[in-house]
Amino acid sequence: MIYEGSYYNQGAIISDPTYWNHDVAYFIERTHKLTPDIPCITIKIPYDRLHLDEKIEPVVLSDFALRKWISHIEALNESVYNRSRSDKENGVFYSFRPTSVVLQRNASFVEVISDIWYLCLMITVQLPFQNNDKAMRMLCKMLPREVEEFIANFNLAQLHAASELVKTQNSIREWLKSSDYSAFIANGSILPRNKDNSGPLEDALPFTSPEDVEVEICGLRGMGIKRGVTVITGGGYSGKSTLLDALNSGIYNHCIGDGREFVITDQSAMEISAEEGRSISNINITPFIKWIPHRSVDRFSTDYASGSTSQAANIMEAINYGCKLLLIDEDRSATNFMIQDIKMRSLIKHEPITPFTERVRELYENAGVSSVLVIGGSGEFLAVADQVILMDHFVPINVTKEAKKLCEHDQPRERIPYTSWEIKREITADRFSSYPQGSGREMLMVSTMGYLTMGDEQVDIRGLYNITSHAQLAAIAFLIRKIAISNQDRLIPLHEKIESGLEDMERNGVDIVFSSSFPDFDRWLELPRMNEVLAVINRMKHLNFIRYS
């Protein structure tokens, strides 16, 4: 074992932040400034020890390795565990536990140093309180021994299978981009989740496409969902929402064994819901809301939106993000926003809301935005749907012809005037800060209860269903902070700043936005989409949004 550098541990100075076990490097740094007893260690394993080819996709390798590394962390913790002592007394090894999606992370990544390629695994360690002998044993004997076990058991055949899976998934995504389809669900997929949502439900019925909507992509057969308006219907507990949830998760690739490996959705898709109480700033909601007493609807702002105004704003913002597929479940929607039947239209003469039924076709035909709608309580959407899928005990049936026949004698709808869907917004630098007003100390925090705090802002993100994990939310928080503290402009072009920041994270590693100044954060980060970064900023109450339209 060779040591070099310096690191402070429980009052002792260790001369070097890097130590070596043969050709494997262990780089130690502080996780947070206030937690010197919980260091962060990056284990750097040369490619040649794992017999790796430099051509392997880094995200695939990193994801695969991290999933295999978890069992070794568990073995380490079993060896130090003593039920009569606390974790602080025992010492504990921590590693990020990924969800089923394949993403770029800081817990596992690829690094090139002096032309040598390394697979890097990041962990944190709670060192045992006032027990330096055990701490040295954990770091310098137990950890390297387990890393050697990881290297010895590294399975190239399994890695090749994971790589081939991602290649097929990406090929399907490329096919979707140039086709008339916005999503694909392969036959044999397992859509229902288990109790903790960590994987497929045991003994669940495999998905089988109706024959008349079945397509073949990259050698796989399954249900294709065409661009346009698709309605998913059925009785209670029939699998409607499960299907929508699977489509929502399909914006990301999934790992082997998840059951949803070949549920592939347009990567710009967003799940849209009513979000009563959210903040809205300077958004044109006139496509859906004609007037509000004492309020402007073409430049609508509120600190506490209603169900209908929040859903209208969510759709307008999603279009602004570049979303081309809306996923909407009526159970999460404002009823008066979604529909208004003929009887109610006749009774209510001065209705300010233009229901989504009146705009959903225009959204596709004029703005190129498709919709998949879960509808169980109203037939209003059947007349405007291109495709209607009935779920019957988790079995999909194409009932488009039957649905259209039911609508043959419906009273023709009066065509409402087309609207403009394009908006462009920037924010001013005023109040876009991680420093609360009058304070010289930064505030940045994300809670497990669904809130992000930055500066004076406390943002409720519980309605953002496309954020995959706490680690992704943390990455969003750190990216927004980085944009705020590095900004030199009076007007901030959000799309450009976020796109540049995400490209930087993708190119140089997700960890480049991390700061050890905030002890309330876990160490783990996952790469987010621009959509969710913008969605968080749009929910900030104190920002000044300038719109050009």
LINDA-V823664 format. One record per residue. N is the residue number from 1. RES is the residue in one letter. SS is DSSP state (H for helix, E for strand, - for the rest). PSI is psi in whole degrees, -180 to 180 (999 if undefined). OMEGA is omega in whole degrees, 0 to 359 (none if undefined). Layout:
N,RES,SS,PSI,OMEGA + N,RES,SS,PSI,OMEGA
This chain:
1,M,-,133,182 + 2,I,E,138,182 + 3,Y,E,145,176 + 4,E,E,148,170 + 5,G,-,-148,179 + 6,S,-,141,176 + 7,Y,E,137,181 + 8,Y,E,125,180 + 9,N,E,112,174 + 10,Q,-,44,175 + 11,G,-,-7,181 + 12,A,E,147,177 + 13,I,E,118,173 + 14,I,E,131,195 + 15,S,-,-13,184 + 16,D,-,137,179 + 17,P,-,-5,179 + 18,T,E,132,169 + 19,Y,E,157,188 + 20,W,E,141,167 + 21,N,E,101,189 + 22,H,-,-118,184 + 23,D,-,11,177 + 24,V,E,126,182 + 25,A,E,146,177 + 26,Y,E,106,183 + 27,F,E,123,183 + 28,I,E,135,174 + 29,E,E,166,177 + 30,R,E,136,173 + 31,T,-,-48,177 + 32,H,-,155,183 + 33,K,-,-30,185 + 34,L,-,3,182 + 35,T,-,66,180 + 36,P,-,-18,179 + 37,D,-,2,177 + 38,I,E,75,181 + 39,P,E,161,174 + 40,C,E,131,182 + 41,I,E,127,175 + 42,T,E,118,181 + 43,I,E,123,185 + 44,K,E,109,185 + 45,I,E,121,179 + 46,P,E,143,180 + 47,Y,H,-39,186 + 48,D,H,-24,176 + 49,R,H,-27,181 + 50,L,H,2,180 + 51,H,-,43,184 + 52,L,-,148,174 + 53,D,-,136,180 + 54,E,-,-13,181 + 55,K,-,-12,181 + 56,I,-,138,180 + 57,E,-,121,185 + 58,P,H,-39,181 + 59,V,H,-38,179 + 60,V,H,-48,179 + 61,L,H,-47,183 + 62,S,H,-44,180 + 63,D,H,-47,179 + 64,F,H,-47,183 + 65,A,H,-41,181 + 66,L,H,-41,180 + 67,R,H,-36,177 + 68,K,H,-29,182 + 69,W,H,-27,184 + 70,I,H,-43,181 + 71,S,H,-30,178 + 72,H,H,-35,174 + 73,I,H,-42,178 + 74,E,H,-40,178 + 75,A,H,-41,178 + 76,L,H,-44,182 + 77,N,H,-32,175 + 78,E,H,-35,183 + 79,S,H,-21,179 + 80,V,H,-6,187 + 81,Y,-,136,173 + 82,N,-,112,188 + 83,R,-,-16,179 + 84,S,-,-3,181 + 85,R,-,155,176 + 86,S,-,166,177 + 87,D,H,-37,181 + 88,K,H,-33,178 + 89,E,H,-39,181 + 90,N,H,-42,195 + 91,G,-,144,182 + 92,V,E,144,172 + 93,F,E,133,179 + 94,Y,E,137,172 + 95,S,-,152,178 + 96,F,-,136,177 + 97,R,-,108,185 + 98,P,-,152,168 + 99,T,-,-170,185 + 100,S,-,-3,181 + 101,V,E,151,180 + 102,V,-,112,184 + 103,L,-,160,172 + 104,Q,-,133,185 + 105,R,E,167,173 + 106,N,-,-9,180 + 107,A,-,-19,178 + 108,S,E,128,183 + 109,F,E,174,180 + 110,V,E,137,180 + 111,E,E,142,177 + 112,V,E,120,181 + 113,I,E,118,181 + 114,S,-,47,177 + 115,D,-,9,176 + 116,I,E,129,182 + 117,W,E,134,181 + 118,Y,E,140,164 + 119,L,E,125,185 + 120,C,E,131,176 + 121,L,E,124,181 + 122,M,E,132,176 + 123,I,E,165,167 + 124,T,E,155,185 + 125,V,E,125,169 + 126,Q,E,109,180 + 127,L,-,143,182 + 128,P,-,134,186 + 129,F,-,124,176 + 130,Q,-,40,178 + 131,N,-,75,184 + 132,N,H,-31,179 + 133,D,H,-46,179 + 134,K,H,-37,178 + 135,A,H,-45,179 + 136,M,H,-36,179 + 137,R,H,-43,179 + 138,M,H,-45,187 + 139,L,H,-37,191 + 140,C,H,-12,178 + 141,K,H,-57,185 + 142,M,H,-48,183 + 143,L,H,-50,178 + 144,P,H,-36,179 + 145,R,H,-41,180 + 146,E,H,-33,176 + 147,V,H,-40,177 + 148,E,H,-35,175 + 149,E,H,-42,178 + 150,F,H,-45,180 + 151,I,H,-44,183 + 152,A,H,-33,184 + 153,N,-,5,183 + 154,F,-,123,189 + 155,N,-,105,182 + 156,L,H,-31,179 + 157,A,H,-42,178 + 158,Q,H,-39,177 + 159,L,H,-42,179 + 160,H,H,-40,179 + 161,A,H,-41,178 + 162,A,H,-39,179 + 163,S,H,-42,179 + 164,E,H,-37,178 + 165,L,H,-48,181 + 166,V,H,-37,177 + 167,K,H,-43,179 + 168,T,H,-43,178 + 169,Q,H,-44,180 + 170,N,H,-32,176 + 171,S,H,-39,176 + 172,I,H,-41,178 + 173,R,H,-42,178 + 174,E,H,-38,178 + 175,W,H,-43,180 + 176,L,H,-40,183 + 177,K,H,-33,184 + 178,S,-,10,184 + 179,S,-,-175,176 + 180,D,-,13,185 + 181,Y,E,148,179 + 182,S,E,-10,179 + 183,A,E,159,180 + 184,F,E,135,177 + 185,I,E,112,185 + 186,A,E,145,172 + 187,N,-,141,181 + 188,G,-,-8,177 + 189,S,-,146,175 + 190,I,-,106,186 + 191,L,-,-41,182 + 192,P,-,146,181 + 193,R,E,158,175 + 194,N,-,-178,189 + 195,K,-,-40,181 + 196,D,-,11,175 + 197,N,-,26,183 + 198,S,-,-10,182 + 199,G,-,-171,183 + 200,P,E,150,176 + 201,L,-,130,181 + 202,E,-,137,178 + 203,D,-,16,177 + 204,A,-,153,181 + 205,L,-,124,177 + 206,P,-,146,181 + 207,F,-,137,175 + 208,T,-,124,182 + 209,S,-,143,167 + 210,P,-,139,185 + 211,E,H,-35,186 + 212,D,H,-5,173 + 213,V,H,14,181 + 214,E,E,138,177 + 215,V,E,163,176 + 216,E,E,126,179 + 217,I,E,125,176 + 218,C,-,38,178 + 219,G,-,2,179 + 220,L,E,140,177 + 221,R,E,144,180 + 222,G,E,-172,183 + 223,M,E,125,174 + 224,G,E,135,176 + 225,I,E,113,184 + 226,K,E,157,173 + 227,R,-,151,184 + 228,G,-,-142,182 + 229,V,E,118,179 + 230,T,E,130,176 + 231,V,E,130,173 + 232,I,E,120,184 + 233,T,E,179,181 + 234,G,E,173,180 + 235,G,-,-179,178 + 236,G,-,141,177 + 237,Y,-,33,181 + 238,S,-,-10,179 + 239,G,-,8,181 + 240,K,H,-55,183 + 241,S,H,-31,176 + 242,T,H,-41,178 + 243,L,H,-44,179 + 244,L,H,-41,179 + 245,D,H,-39,177 + 246,A,H,-42,177 + 247,L,H,-39,179 + 248,N,H,-42,180 + 249,S,H,-18,183 + 250,G,-,1,174 + 251,I,-,-20,178 + 252,Y,-,153,172 + 253,N,-,149,180 + 254,H,E,153,184 + 255,C,-,166,178 + 256,I,-,135,177 + 257,G,-,-4,182 + 258,D,-,-24,183 + 259,G,-,-23,180 + 260,R,-,25,184 + 261,E,-,-35,183 + 262,F,-,35,165 + 263,V,E,105,189 + 264,I,E,125,185 + 265,T,E,147,172 + 266,D,-,125,188 + 267,Q,-,-7,176 + 268,S,-,-2,187 + 269,A,-,149,176 + 270,M,E,141,172 + 271,E,E,128,185 + 272,I,E,137,179 + 273,S,-,172,167 + 274,A,-,146,185 + 275,E,-,65,185 + 276,E,-,131,178 + 277,G,-,-7,181 + 278,R,-,159,177 + 279,S,-,140,177 + 280,I,E,137,181 + 281,S,E,116,168 + 282,N,E,55,179 + 283,I,E,138,175 + 284,N,-,109,179 + 285,I,-,16,182 + 286,T,-,-25,175 + 287,P,-,-25,183 + 288,F,-,-25,182 + 289,I,E,114,185 + 290,K,-,-36,180 + 291,W,-,153,174 + 292,I,E,131,181 + 293,P,-,128,175 + 294,H,-,22,180 + 295,R,E,149,171 + 296,S,-,132,179 + 297,V,-,-17,176 + 298,D,-,-16,173 + 299,R,-,61,190 + 300,F,E,134,176 + 301,S,E,143,174 + 302,T,E,151,174 + 303,D,-,-12,184 + 304,Y,-,89,185 + 305,A,-,153,172 + 306,S,-,176,177 + 307,G,H,-46,184 + 308,S,H,-44,181 + 309,T,H,-34,179 + 310,S,H,-40,180 + 311,Q,H,-37,176 + 312,A,H,-46,180 + 313,A,H,-40,180 + 314,N,H,-40,179 + 315,I,H,-46,181 + 316,M,H,-41,179 + 317,E,H,-41,180 + 318,A,H,-42,177 + 319,I,H,-39,178 + 320,N,H,-31,177 + 321,Y,H,-16,186 + 322,G,-,14,180 + 323,C,-,132,179 + 324,K,-,4,178 + 325,L,E,118,177 + 326,L,E,133,177 + 327,L,E,117,189 + 328,I,E,128,176 + 329,D,E,125,183 + 330,E,H,-27,180 + 331,D,H,-21,179 + 332,R,H,12,186 + 333,S,-,161,173 + 334,A,-,122,185 + 335,T,H,-45,182 + 336,N,H,-18,175 + 337,F,H,-36,187 + 338,M,H,-46,189 + 339,I,-,158,165 + 340,Q,-,112,186 + 341,D,-,174,186 + 342,I,H,-42,181 + 343,K,H,-44,181 + 344,M,H,-33,177 + 345,R,H,-35,178 + 346,S,H,-35,183 + 347,L,H,-42,183 + 348,I,-,107,186 + 349,K,-,-28,186 + 350,H,-,64,180 + 351,E,-,120,181 + 352,P,-,-16,185 + 353,I,E,127,169 + 354,T,-,108,187 + 355,P,-,158,183 + 356,F,H,-29,177 + 357,T,H,-31,184 + 358,E,H,-16,185 + 359,R,H,-16,191 + 360,V,H,-35,178 + 361,R,H,-41,178 + 362,E,H,-38,179 + 363,L,H,-42,180 + 364,Y,H,-48,187 + 365,E,H,-33,183 + 366,N,H,-31,183 + 367,A,H,-6,179 + 368,G,-,24,182 + 369,V,-,117,179 + 370,S,E,165,179 + 371,S,E,139,168 + 372,V,E,121,189 + 373,L,E,128,172 + 374,V,E,114,185 + 375,I,-,126,179 + 376,G,-,-15,188 + 377,G,-,-1,182 + 378,S,-,143,178 + 379,G,-,7,185 + 380,E,-,-32,184 + 381,F,-,-11,183 + 382,L,H,-36,184 + 383,A,H,-24,184 + 384,V,H,1,184 + 385,A,-,143,171 + 386,D,-,-29,184 + 387,Q,E,135,178 + 388,V,E,121,180 + 389,I,E,123,178 + 390,L,E,126,175 + 391,M,E,125,180 + 392,D,E,103,184 + 393,H,-,48,176 + 394,F,-,13,175 + 395,V,E,120,180 + 396,P,E,139,179 + 397,I,E,131,177 + 398,N,E,111,182 + 399,V,-,28,183 + 400,T,H,-45,181 + 401,K,H,-44,179 + 402,E,H,-40,180 + 403,A,H,-43,180 + 404,K,H,-35,179 + 405,K,H,-37,178 + 406,L,H,-24,184 + 407,C,-,1,185 + 408,E,-,-36,185 + 409,H,-,14,177 + 410,D,-,148,176 + 411,Q,-,129,181 + 412,P,-,140,180 + 413,R,-,142,174 + 414,E,-,126,182 + 415,R,-,122,180 + 416,I,-,156,181 + 417,P,-,145,176 + 418,Y,-,157,182 + 419,T,-,174,176 + 420,S,-,133,183 + 421,W,-,-10,186 + 422,E,-,134,174 + 423,I,-,151,175 + 424,K,E,128,182 + 425,R,E,149,170 + 426,E,E,166,174 + 427,I,E,155,173 + 428,T,E,160,182 + 429,A,-,-17,180 + 430,D,-,129,175 + 431,R,-,0,175 + 432,F,-,86,190 + 433,S,-,150,174 + 434,S,-,3,177 + 435,Y,E,120,173 + 436,P,-,148,180 + 437,Q,-,133,179 + 438,G,-,7,182 + 439,S,-,143,176 + 440,G,-,11,183 + 441,R,-,131,182 + 442,E,E,151,174 + 443,M,-,118,177 + 444,L,E,127,184 + 445,M,E,144,169 + 446,V,E,138,183 + 447,S,-,156,177 + 448,T,-,-9,180 + 449,M,-,-4,176 + 450,G,-,33,179 + 451,Y,E,144,173 + 452,L,E,128,180 + 453,T,E,127,174 + 454,M,E,122,183 + 455,G,-,-124,178 + 456,D,-,-4,186 + 457,E,E,136,167 + 458,Q,E,110,189 + 459,V,E,125,177 + 460,D,E,114,183 + 461,I,-,18,182 + 462,R,-,-21,180 + 463,G,-,4,180 + 464,L,-,91,189 + 465,Y,-,-7,181 + 466,N,-,-2,174 + 467,I,-,122,191 + 468,T,-,-25,187 + 469,S,-,167,174 + 470,H,H,-34,180 + 471,A,H,-36,177 + 472,Q,H,-38,176 + 473,L,H,-40,178 + 474,A,H,-41,178 + 475,A,H,-39,176 + 476,I,H,-45,181 + 477,A,H,-47,182 + 478,F,H,-35,178 + 479,L,H,-44,179 + 480,I,H,-43,177 + 481,R,H,-44,182 + 482,K,H,-42,178 + 483,I,H,-41,182 + 484,A,H,-47,186 + 485,I,H,-22,181 + 486,S,H,-4,185 + 487,N,-,136,177 + 488,Q,-,4,186 + 489,D,-,152,173 + 490,R,-,-43,174 + 491,L,E,131,186 + 492,I,E,112,175 + 493,P,-,99,190 + 494,L,H,-46,183 + 495,H,H,-46,182 + 496,E,H,-44,182 + 497,K,H,-45,182 + 498,I,H,-43,179 + 499,E,H,-43,178 + 500,S,H,-43,180 + 501,G,H,-42,180 + 502,L,H,-39,177 + 503,E,H,-39,178 + 504,D,H,-43,178 + 505,M,H,-40,181 + 506,E,H,-37,184 + 507,R,H,-43,188 + 508,N,H,2,178 + 509,G,-,140,182 + 510,V,H,-28,187 + 511,D,H,-9,184 + 512,I,H,-17,179 + 513,V,H,-10,186 + 514,F,-,145,173 + 515,S,-,136,180 + 516,S,-,10,183 + 517,S,-,-5,188 + 518,F,-,94,187 + 519,P,-,-13,181 + 520,D,-,-6,181 + 521,F,-,141,162 + 522,D,-,169,186 + 523,R,-,-8,194 + 524,W,-,141,179 + 525,L,-,145,173 + 526,E,E,144,182 + 527,L,-,125,177 + 528,P,-,177,170 + 529,R,-,161,174 + 530,M,H,-37,184 + 531,N,H,-47,184 + 532,E,H,-32,176 + 533,V,H,-47,178 + 534,L,H,-39,182 + 535,A,H,-39,177 + 536,V,H,-46,180 + 537,I,H,-39,180 + 538,N,H,-18,180 + 539,R,-,8,177 + 540,M,-,131,188 + 541,K,-,-26,189 + 542,H,-,0,182 + 543,L,-,152,177 + 544,N,-,105,180 + 545,F,E,128,175 + 546,I,E,126,183 + 547,R,E,140,173 + 548,Y,E,121,181 + 549,S,-,999,none
